[in-house]
Amino acid sequence: MAGKPVFKSFRATHALAGTAQRLSESSILTPEFEFYVLDSNGGSSMYLGGVAVDNTWIPRNRSTIRNFVSENGDHIQDEQFDLREIWIDADTSGDIAIVQYKVLE
């Protein structure tokens, strides 16, 4: 029997501006997640993408939320995001995003 869907979250602090870093150091599989850039950040934007992400990618401005949902929104492994395989960059070292994601428990 499948578990119940629950939401979890973590804070992703970007260590060094201009350098791509993993969104999560551990593998987290999820069919959907939200990426919220804190209003209190020193820089104007954070960037979300692949290993080559930098400030030429689409900016995620302070106080904005971006929701990502897999094609079917299901807990099928091949259709889930692995948050460890998503990378971030920021305009300012120490900028923070809150990541909320759905899992089955």
C-alpha positions in Angstrom: 0.0 0.0 0.0 1.3 3.4 -0.9 2.1 5.9 1.8 0.4 9.2 2.5 1.7 12.3 0.7 3.4 14.8 3.1 5.3 18.0 2.5 8.8 18.5 3.8 11.1 21.5 3.5 14.7 22.6 3.9 16.7 25.8 3.5 19.3 26.0 0.8 22.0 28.5 1.6 24.2 29.4 -1.3 27.8 29.5 -0.1 29.7 31.4 -2.9 28.1 33.8 -5.4 29.0 33.0 -9.0 29.6 29.3 -8.2 27.1 26.5 -9.0 26.3 24.3 -6.0 23.8 21.4 -5.6 20.4 22.3 -4.3 20.6 19.3 -1.9 23.7 17.2 -0.9 21.5 14.1 -0.6 19.3 12.5 -3.2 15.7 13.5 -2.6 13.2 12.1 -5.1 9.9 14.1 -5.5 7.2 14.6 -8.1 6.9 18.3 -7.2 8.7 21.0 -5.3 8.6 24.7 -4.7 11.6 27.1 -4.7 11.1 30.3 -2.7 13.7 33.0 -2.7 13.8 34.8 0.7 13.0 38.5 0.6 15.7 39.2 3.2 18.5 38.0 0.8 21.3 40.5 0.1 21.3 39.8 -3.7 18.4 40.4 -6.0 18.2 36.9 -7.5 19.0 33.3 -7.3 19.3 30.9 -10.3 18.1 27.3 -10.6 19.3 24.8 -13.3 21.9 22.3 -14.2 25.5 22.0 -13.3 26.4 25.0 -15.5 23.9 27.4 -13.9 25.1 30.9 -13.5 23.7 34.5 -13.5 22.9 34.3 -17.2 20.0 31.8 -16.5 16.4 32.9 -15.7 16.6 34.9 -12.4 14.4 33.9 -9.5 13.9 37.3 -7.8 13.5 37.8 -4.0 10.0 37.0 -2.6 9.2 34.8 -5.6 8.0 31.2 -5.6 8.4 28.8 -8.5 6.6 25.5 -8.5 7.9 22.5 -10.5 5.7 19.5 -11.1 6.8 16.3 -13.0 4.8 15.4 -16.1 2.2 13.4 -14.4 2.8 14.5 -10.8 3.1 10.9 -9.8 5.5 9.1 -7.4 7.0 7.1 -10.3 10.7 7.1 -10.0 11.5 7.8 -13.7 9.2 10.9 -13.5 10.5 12.4 -10.3 13.0 15.2 -9.7 16.1 14.4 -7.8 16.9 17.6 -5.9 20.5 16.6 -5.7 20.7 16.9 -9.5 19.4 20.5 -9.5 22.0 23.3 -9.1 21.7 26.8 -7.8 23.7 30.1 -8.0 23.1 33.4 -6.4 24.0 37.1 -6.8 25.3 37.2 -3.2 27.1 34.7 -1.0 24.8 33.4 1.8 21.5 34.0 0.0 18.9 31.5 1.0 16.0 29.7 -0.7 13.4 27.5 1.0 12.6 24.3 -0.9 9.3 22.5 -0.1 8.8 19.1 -1.6 6.3 16.2 -1.6 7.1 12.6 -0.5 5.2 9.5 0.4 5.4 8.3 4.0 
